[in-house]
Amino acid sequence: SLLFKQNYVCIGISAHTDRGQISASFPTEYAKDVEKFADGRTVDIYLTDYKVKGQLQPPELHAIVAGRDSLFINETGFYGGADGKHEYTPVTLNGKVTAINRTEAGKILGLIIDNHTFVEIDANTARQLGNVLRRGKLLEVTGDQRVKKDGEIYSKDYKIVMPGQIKIDGKVFLINTRP
């Protein structure tokens, strides 16, 4: 099965093996190729065995082999960052918070606006806005909308927005979610 990041973008694969369940990450633009190649086939998976304790991303996938067919991931060094660099376009949207994505511990990961836009929320912003963010709340978001790369798969058909500013109840909150 495919693995998806908190923003619904495919970043890896999970496979049932003789040794148990394994997971491997790959750059997002390989998602359609991996899904098509591995669909219903018994495959050999080649990945790094380098692991970092507590790291959310699984080790890197480098190849999938099925019989005489091979799919190579022609990139290395993406460990922990399979979501990679993206192009963005400026966007301003007004809408209602229809859902709030949270971790198992209850921390905010993102907002779903009008059931079609995912707004990424970092830990600092979650702490700052946690008391005012609720389902049904009207807000205005100004930021950058992610351009979907060729070959990417999203588990939901959402626009993905990195906010620069969120306006709630007339108050403007400036946000810096990109490193």
N, C-alpha and C positions, 0 to 999 in steps of 0.2 A: 504494500500500500504506500501511497505517497505521504510525505510529512509536510505539514504546513506551519508557517510561522504565525505569530499572533495577529498579523495583518492579513491573513488568508492567502499568503503567497507560498507556493510550493518551494521548499528548500532541500528536500531530500526524499529518501526512500526507506521503508522498513520492510524487512524480509524475514520469513520463517525459515530457519535452517536446522540442520541436524544438531547444532550446538545451542539452539534457542533463538530468540528474537534478536536481530541486529538492525542497526540503523546507520545510514551513511548520508552525508550532505553532498550537494552539488550546486553549482551556480544555477540560479533560477531559470535562466534561458534554456537549460537542457531538459526542463520538465516534460514538455510534450514528447521529445525524443525518448526519454527514459520510460515514460508511461507506455508509449507505443511498442517499444522494444521488449519490455518485461511483461507485457500483458498476457497472463495465462501460461507463460513458459517457465520451465525449470531452467534456472540460469546459475552461472558462477559469478560471484561478485568480488571484485578486487578493490580493496580500500586500505587506507592507512590504518595502522593499529595505534597511532599516536592519540592518546586521550588526555584531557585535562580535567581533573576532578572538579565537579561543579559546573563544567562548561555546558551550556544549553545546546550548542550545536554538536551533532555527532561527527565522527571522523569523516574524512573526504572519500568520496567514491571516485575511482579512477577508471574502471572498466566494468562492463557487463558482457558476459560471453554466454551464448546459447548455441550449442553445436558448433557450426562453422561461422556463425555471425558474431560480430563484436561491435560494441558501442563504446568508444573511448571518450572520456572527459578530458579534453585537451587543455586543461588549465590545472595549475597546482597552486598551493599557497593560499587557498580560500578558506582554510579551516577556521571555523567560527564566524565566517562572513559570507556564506553562500548567497545571501540576499544581494550582495554586491552593489556597485554604483548604478545609479539610475538617472535618467533625464527627468526633468520636472517642468511643468508649466504653471504660471501664476493663476490663482483661482480665489474668488471670494464667493462664499455660499451662505445662505440663510436657511435655517431649518430647525427642526425639532429633534431632540435627543430621543431616539426610539429604543436604544439599548446601550448599556455600558458593559464593556468586556472587562472582566476582573480575573486576577489570579486566584488560585485556590485559597490564598491567604486574604483575599478581598481587596487587593490593591488594583487600582484602575490601570488598564493597559491601553484602552482606546474607547472611542465613542462611535456609535452607529447613528448617523444623521439621516432622517427621512427614509430609513431602510435601504439606502443605496450608496452611502458614503461612509468609509471607515476613516476616522481621524485618529492618528497615532498620538498617544499621550505618554510622555516620559514620566519618570518617578518624581522629579521636581514639580512638574506641572500638576500631577495627580495630588501631591501634598498641598499645593497652592489652591487648587480648584475643587478638591474633594468635597468640601462642605456645601458648595453651590451647584454641583453637577447632579442632576436628577433626570430620570425619564420624564419626557414631556416638556422639559425646559427649552425655550426658544433661545437660539444663539446665532451669532454671525462668526464665521471662521474665515480668516484670510491667511493664505499660505501657498504651498506648492503642491500641485497634484502630480502624482507619479505617473509617468508614461509607461504603459505595459510593454515590456520587451517582447520581441518575436520569440516564440517558444515557451513563454511563461504560462503557467496555469494558476489561476486563483480558485480557491475552493468556493468562494462566493463571488457574485458578479458586482463587486463594490468598486467605486472609485476610491483610491487611497490618497489621503491628504496629510502632508506634514504641516502642521499649523505654525504660523508666525505670530498670529494674534487671534485671541478669542474674545468676543464681546458678549457678556452675559449681563442682563438687567442694566444696561447702560454703562457697565464697567468694562474697561479694556485691559486684558491681560496679555503682556508680551511674552512670547515663548521662543525658546531656542532648542529644538529637538535634535538638530544635526550636529555631530561633533565638528 
